[in-house]
Amino acid sequence: MTGRALRLLAVLALTLAASAAHAQGAGGAPGSATGMPFLDQLLPPGNGAASGRILQLVALFTVLSLAPGLLVMVTSFTRFAVALSFLRSGLGLQSTPANLFLVSLSLFMTFYVMAPTFDRAWNEGVKPLQENRISEEEAFPRIVDPFREFMASQVRPKDLQTFSDLASRTLPKAEAGEKIDLRILIPAFMISELRRGFEIGFLIALPFLVIDIIVSTIVMSMGMMMLPPTVISLPFKVLFFILIDGWNLLVGGLVRSFF
């Protein structure tokens, strides 16, 4: 699994390099024997002022620092993270499982779901770019298209239409058969994933809420006003989750929701 994770990180880095080169219109020979551009090749040539070059470097490093978050937003990570957060809240546990565990589990589930998309982006775009068989301009759409198709298959038509209407004043109207603009597709996909994550979270929290209500009713009927019902309901909720094999059901259901 470590090798796959490193490969996916390489896809991210090379995608950013191709994206930056595509946006700047950079060309010329590669900066190294592997085809990886050097930092100065990602910036437009010219004898600009020192302050201008500094601003360009700041902008480039800003894009690179935001890259992991940008990649997360175009994958299945959001749905997993929201659902697991609802699980912890429903159980009534504040720090168990820890955030590191939930984020790591979400990441590895994302690697599993997105493996075909990453492999396609690697084989069709990143690998030919490394081998100098295609240019940065050719590699950029080949790397982006697998993610575009994944998001298009998961986005809700209503959300997509909403952002299309909002962007109609600033973006040209797409013709039939044209690819959806990423400036429309990405926010629509993010909203769709948040909605589905909250839907799944509601179904997760509902049985725990029923247990809380039952325990609260029993505690109140017994006159134990000073005893917090959550103290009593917590072990019952944990026991219930264990008896139904909750982790297997939840993880399996989340992964299957993308297929």
Buried (B, 14 or more C-beta within 10 A) or exposed (E): EEEBEEBBEBBBEBBBBBBBBBEBEBEEEBBEEEBBBEEEBBBEEEEEEEEEBEEBBEEBEEBBEEBEEBBBBBBBBBBBBBBBBBBBBBBBEEEEBEEEEBBEBBBBBBBBBBEEBBBBBBEBBBBBBBEEEBBBEBBBBBBBBBBBBBBBEBBBEEBBEBBBEEBEEEEEEBEEEEEBBBEBBBBBBBBBBBBBBBBBBEEBBEBBEEBBEEBBEEBEEEEEEEEEBEEBBBEBBBEBBEEEEBEEEBBEEBBEBBE
